[in-house]
Amino acid sequence: MKKLNLISLFLAFCLGNPLSAHSLVNNVLNLKPLNAFGVDGEFLASVDNTQTYQNIQQTLKGLIKHYDANGVFIPTIKSMLIQANIPVEFLFLAMAESHFATDAKSDKKAVGIWQFIPETAKMLGLKVNRYIDERRDPIKSTQAAISYFQMLYKQTGQWYLVAMAYNCGPGRVLQAIKEARSDDLNILLDEDKKFLPKETRNYIRSILSLAVAFSNIDALEHKEYLLNRGSRVALASLEIQGGTLLAKVAKGARLSLIELKSYNHQFKYNFLPIGQKSMVYIPYENLAYFRQHYTPSKDIASNFISHKVKPRESLYSIAKKFHISIEMLKMANNLKGSFLSRNQHLIIPILKKQPSEKSGRKVAQNEFIQ
């Protein structure tokens, strides 16, 4: 905690004496994360930038809690960034965007770890439909983010410009550079001339401040630095047949349905999209058990319908009506017991092979999930 207090005193000094910051900052803070973005220690010589850092520092404990709650995805994301030659410090962009929560959603309809709006997601090849939203897929959304980073880097040539372009668009950043007649970060962040939108100015300050703060995180309760945590990939990818119930996959992986869905927010229902194989993620430590105990279902659904429970209907009568097992019906709806309430909505798997045309007529009376 002594180092943390030293940093606090240093920042307070910087706020009152910004010109002294440049001469002292290298002796106090680890600036490698700044350098990874193409930024030097002079960034913290600015009063506005130093104030942002101090604000981040004051909320550091809360940010660490967000990390611990969603950190299972970080080793995988980190590995993908390294393989693509993207600075691993771009993890802090994801932290600023979503706190690494795959189910994060903004008022602007941006979704997922990387907060893609629908238009950008479509441009990058992510599926967003009634069954699935790949913006919530930690692997596929990161692949899309990497492609976008690479595209932005070709347009701007600096990683800090990439981060800003991610927020306001490459055209806006290039226009700012033209107006400022410089791509120097401190010039672009000029609060009086406002070359960039205020949101973007605050955005890049937050990302860089997060990077510096977490690089010195050992000063806070001896927590390990974010980029060194999770040294091995924690998620395993499974290719599963479409129409399979998530509850069956969960059972094969020795997970509850809720646990499995916490790793797979991309699926909107408790079943995998029809007519295609899907990637499902489980903890790597559960992979060996899954390989030993999971057997692909012979009863693959060709569709699913929504059914409203009528008076005197039971699990047995509904399962019999739609020619499925009671176990499958319970798995499709995550039911623990046998009790059903009137007007309760159930998802009914419709198997590929129906015994008779009569059953097809009954199915047609219900609403298909499309």
C-alpha positions in Angstrom: 0.0 0.0 0.0 3.0 2.3 0.4 3.5 2.4 -3.3 -0.1 3.2 -3.9 0.2 6.2 -1.5 3.3 7.3 -3.3 1.4 7.3 -6.6 -1.4 9.3 -5.1 0.9 11.9 -3.7 2.7 12.0 -7.1 -0.6 12.6 -8.9 -1.7 15.3 -6.5 1.7 17.0 -7.2 1.2 16.6 -10.9 -2.2 18.3 -10.7 -0.6 21.3 -9.1 2.6 21.2 -11.0 2.0 19.7 -14.5 5.4 20.8 -15.9 7.1 18.6 -13.2 5.3 15.5 -14.2 7.4 14.7 -17.2 10.6 14.6 -15.2 9.2 12.4 -12.4 6.7 10.1 -14.1 9.2 7.5 -15.3 10.5 7.0 -11.8 7.0 6.3 -10.4 4.9 4.5 -12.9 5.3 1.6 -15.3 4.8 3.3 -18.7 5.2 0.2 -20.9 1.4 0.1 -21.6 1.5 3.7 -22.9 4.4 2.8 -25.1 2.5 -0.1 -26.5 -0.1 2.4 -27.9 2.7 4.6 -29.2 2.4 7.1 -26.4 5.2 8.4 -24.1 5.2 9.5 -20.5 4.4 13.1 -21.5 0.8 12.0 -21.7 0.6 12.2 -17.9 2.1 15.6 -17.9 -1.3 17.0 -18.9 -3.6 18.1 -16.1 -6.7 16.6 -17.9 -4.9 13.3 -18.5 -3.6 13.1 -14.9 -7.1 13.9 -13.6 -8.5 11.0 -15.6 -5.8 8.7 -14.2 -6.6 9.7 -10.7 -10.3 9.1 -11.3 -9.5 5.6 -12.6 -7.3 4.9 -9.6 -10.1 5.8 -7.2 -12.4 3.2 -8.8 -9.7 0.5 -9.2 -11.2 -1.9 -6.7 -14.5 -1.8 -8.4 -12.8 -2.4 -11.8 -10.9 -5.4 -10.4 -14.2 -6.9 -9.2 -15.6 -6.6 -12.7 -12.5 -8.3 -14.0 -12.8 -11.1 -11.5 -16.4 -11.6 -12.5 -15.7 -11.8 -16.2 -12.0 -12.7 -16.4 -12.6 -16.2 -17.8 -12.5 -14.8 -21.3 -9.4 -12.7 -20.9 -6.7 -15.4 -21.5 -8.4 -16.4 -24.7 -8.7 -12.8 -25.9 -5.1 -12.1 -24.9 -3.9 -15.1 -26.9 -5.8 -14.0 -30.0 -4.4 -10.5 -29.8 -0.9 -11.7 -29.5 -1.3 -14.1 -32.5 -2.6 -11.2 -34.6 0.3 -8.9 -33.6 -2.2 -6.5 -31.9 -0.8 -4.9 -28.7 -2.2 -7.0 -25.8 -2.9 -3.7 -24.1 -6.0 -3.4 -26.3 -7.6 -5.5 -23.5 -8.0 -2.2 -21.8 -10.2 -1.0 -24.7 -12.5 -3.9 -24.0 -12.4 -3.1 -20.3 -13.4 0.5 -21.0 -16.1 -0.7 -23.4 -17.8 -3.5 -21.4 -15.7 -4.6 -18.3 -15.4 -7.8 -20.4 -19.1 -8.7 -19.9 -20.4 -10.6 -23.0 -23.9 -9.6 -22.1 -23.1 -5.9 -21.9 -25.5 -3.6 -23.8 -25.5 0.2 -24.3 -28.2 2.7 -25.0 -26.9 2.9 -28.6 -27.6 -0.8 -29.1 -23.9 -1.7 -28.9 -23.6 -5.3 -27.5 -20.9 -7.6 -26.2 -17.3 -7.4 -25.0 -16.3 -5.1 -27.9 -19.6 -3.2 -28.0 -20.4 -3.5 -31.7 -23.5 -1.8 -33.0 -25.6 -3.9 -35.5 -24.2 -2.2 -38.6 -20.6 -2.7 -37.7 -21.3 -6.3 -36.7 -22.8 -7.0 -40.0 -19.9 -5.3 -41.8 -17.5 -7.6 -39.9 -19.5 -10.8 -40.7 -21.0 -11.4 -37.3 -24.5 -13.1 -37.2 -27.2 -11.2 -35.5 -30.7 -12.8 -35.8 -33.5 -14.2 -33.8 -31.5 -17.3 -32.7 -28.0 -16.0 -32.2 -26.1 -12.7 -31.6 -22.4 -13.3 -32.3 -21.5 -9.9 -30.8 -21.9 -11.8 -27.5 -19.6 -14.6 -28.6 -16.3 -14.0 -26.9 -14.2 -15.7 -29.7 -16.0 -14.6 -32.8 -16.5 -11.0 -31.6 -12.8 -10.8 -30.8 -11.9 -12.1 -34.3 -14.1 -9.4 -35.7 -12.5 -6.8 -33.4 -9.0 -7.8 -34.5 -10.0 -7.5 -38.2 -11.4 -4.0 -37.4 -8.2 -3.0 -35.5 -6.0 -4.1 -38.4 -8.2 -2.2 -40.9 -8.0 0.9 -38.7 -4.2 0.6 -38.3 -3.8 0.6 -42.1 -5.7 3.8 -42.2 -4.1 5.6 -39.3 -0.7 4.1 -38.7 -0.7 4.5 -34.9 -2.3 2.3 -32.2 -3.6 5.2 -30.2 -5.2 6.5 -33.3 -6.8 3.1 -33.8 -8.3 3.3 -30.3 -9.8 6.7 -31.0 -11.0 5.7 -34.4 -12.7 2.7 -32.8 -14.8 5.3 -30.9 -15.6 8.0 -33.4 -14.6 6.4 -36.7 -11.5 6.7 -38.9 -12.9 9.5 -41.0 -13.3 11.7 -37.9 -9.8 11.0 -36.7 -8.2 11.7 -40.0 -10.2 14.9 -40.2 -8.9 15.9 -36.8 -5.3 15.2 -37.8 -5.8 17.4 -40.9 -7.2 20.3 -38.9 -4.5 20.0 -36.2 -1.8 19.5 -38.8 -0.4 16.9 -36.5 -1.1 13.4 -35.2 0.5 14.2 -31.8 -1.8 12.9 -29.1 -1.5 15.9 -26.8 -2.3 18.2 -29.6 -5.3 16.2 -30.7 -6.6 16.2 -27.1 -6.5 20.0 -26.9 -9.5 20.9 -24.8 -9.8 24.4 -26.3 -9.5 23.6 -29.9 -11.6 20.5 -29.7 -10.2 18.6 -32.7 -12.0 15.5 -31.5 -15.4 14.9 -29.9 -15.4 15.2 -26.1 -16.4 11.6 -25.8 -13.4 10.4 -27.9 -11.0 12.6 -25.9 -12.3 11.1 -22.6 -12.3 7.6 -24.2 -8.6 7.5 -25.1 -7.7 9.1 -21.7 -9.7 6.3 -19.9 -8.1 3.5 -21.9 -4.5 4.8 -21.4 -5.2 5.5 -17.7 -6.6 2.0 -17.3 -3.5 0.6 -18.9 -1.1 2.5 -16.6 -3.3 1.8 -13.5 -3.4 -1.9 -14.0 0.3 -2.1 -14.8 0.9 -0.9 -11.2 -1.9 -3.1 -9.8 0.6 -4.9 -7.6 0.3 -1.9 -5.3 -3.3 -2.7 -4.6 -3.7 -5.7 -2.3 -0.9 -7.4 -4.2 -3.1 -8.2 -7.1 -1.3 -9.6 -10.2 -1.1 -7.3 -13.2 -4.0 -7.8 -15.6 -1.9 -8.7 -18.6 0.0 -11.4 -16.6 -3.1 -13.0 -15.1 -4.7 -16.1 -16.6 -1.6 -17.4 -18.3 -3.4 -20.3 -20.1 -6.5 -20.3 -22.2 -9.4 -21.1 -19.9 -12.1 -21.9 -22.5 -12.5 -24.9 -24.7 -14.5 -24.7 -28.0 -16.9 -27.5 -28.9 -18.6 -27.9 -32.3 -22.1 -29.1 -31.6 -24.9 -30.1 -34.0 -27.7 -27.5 -34.6 -31.0 -28.3 -32.8 -29.2 -29.7 -29.8 -30.5 -28.6 -26.4 -28.0 -26.6 -24.4 -29.1 -28.5 -21.3 -27.8 -31.7 -22.9 -24.4 -30.1 -23.6 -24.4 -28.7 -20.0 -25.1 -32.2 -18.6 -22.3 -33.7 -20.7 -19.9 -31.0 -19.4 -20.9 -31.4 -15.8 -22.3 -27.9 -15.7 -25.7 -26.4 -14.9 -27.6 -24.8 -17.7 -27.1 -21.4 -16.1 -23.3 -22.0 -15.9 -23.1 -23.1 -19.5 -25.1 -20.0 -20.6 -22.8 -17.7 -18.7 -20.1 -18.7 -21.2 -22.4 -18.6 -24.2 -24.6 -15.5 -24.1 -24.7 -15.6 -27.9 -27.5 -18.1 -27.9 -31.0 -16.5 -27.4 -32.8 -19.7 -26.6 -32.0 -22.9 -24.7 -31.2 -24.7 -28.0 -28.6 -24.3 -30.8 -29.7 -22.7 -34.1 -31.3 -25.1 -36.5 -29.5 -26.4 -39.6 -25.9 -25.6 -38.7 -23.2 -26.5 -36.3 -22.4 -24.0 -33.5 -19.4 -23.4 -31.4 -20.2 -23.8 -27.7 -17.7 -22.8 -25.0 -17.0 -24.6 -21.7 -14.3 -24.3 -19.1 -11.1 -26.1 -20.2 -11.1 -28.0 -17.0 -14.4 -29.7 -18.0 -13.2 -30.8 -21.4 -11.9 -34.2 -20.4 -15.2 -35.0 -18.6 -17.2 -33.9 -21.7 -15.2 -36.1 -24.0 -15.9 -39.1 -21.8 -19.6 -38.5 -21.1 -21.2 -36.6 -24.0 -22.8 -38.5 -26.8 -24.5 -36.6 -29.6 -28.3 -36.9 -29.5 -30.0 -39.1 -32.0 -33.1 -36.9 -31.6 -32.1 -33.7 -33.2 -34.9 -31.0 -33.4 -35.8 -29.7 -36.9 -37.7 -26.8 -35.3 -39.0 -25.5 -32.0 -42.4 -24.2 -31.2 -43.9 -22.2 -28.4 -46.7 -23.9 -26.5 -49.0 -22.4 -23.9 -50.0 -24.9 -21.1 -53.8 -25.7 -21.1 -55.9 -26.8 -18.2 -55.3 -30.4 -17.1 -52.1 -30.7 -19.3 -49.1 -32.3 -17.8 -45.5 -33.0 -18.8 -46.6 -36.5 -19.7 -49.5 -35.4 -21.9 -47.5 -32.7 -23.6 -44.6 -35.0 -24.3 -46.9 -37.6 -25.7 -48.7 -35.1 -27.8 -45.5 -33.9 -29.5 -43.8 -37.3 -29.5 -40.8 -36.4 -27.4 -39.6 -37.7 -24.0 -40.4 -36.1 -20.8 -36.7 -35.7 -20.2 -36.2 -33.7 -23.4 -39.2 -31.5 -22.6 -37.8 -30.8 -19.2 -34.3 -30.1 -20.6 -35.7 -27.7 -23.2 -37.3 -25.6 -20.5 -34.8 -26.1 -17.7 -37.5 -27.7 -15.5 -36.4 -29.3 -12.2 -39.8 -30.7 -11.1 -43.0 -31.8 -12.8 -45.3 -28.9 -11.9 -46.8 -26.8 -14.7 -48.9 -23.7 -14.3 -51.8 -22.8 -16.5 -50.8 -20.5 -19.5 -47.1 -21.3 -18.8 -45.1 -21.0 -22.0 -43.0 -24.0 -23.0 -40.5 -24.5 -25.8 -41.2 -27.8 -27.6 -38.6 -29.5 -29.7 -40.0 -30.9 -33.0 -38.0 -33.9 -34.0 -37.0 -34.5 -37.6 -39.0 -37.7 -37.8 -42.7 -37.3 -36.8 -44.6 -40.5 -36.4 -47.7 -39.4 -38.4 -49.2 -36.5 -40.4 -51.7 -36.2 -37.5 -48.9 -34.9 -35.2 -47.9 -32.5 -37.9 -51.4 -30.9 -37.8 -51.1 -30.5 -34.0 -47.8 -28.8 -34.3 -49.1 -26.4 -36.9 -51.6 -25.0 -34.4 -48.7 -23.7 -32.3 -46.4 -20.7 -32.9 -43.1 -21.7 -34.5 -40.0 -19.9 -33.3 -38.5 -18.3 -36.4 
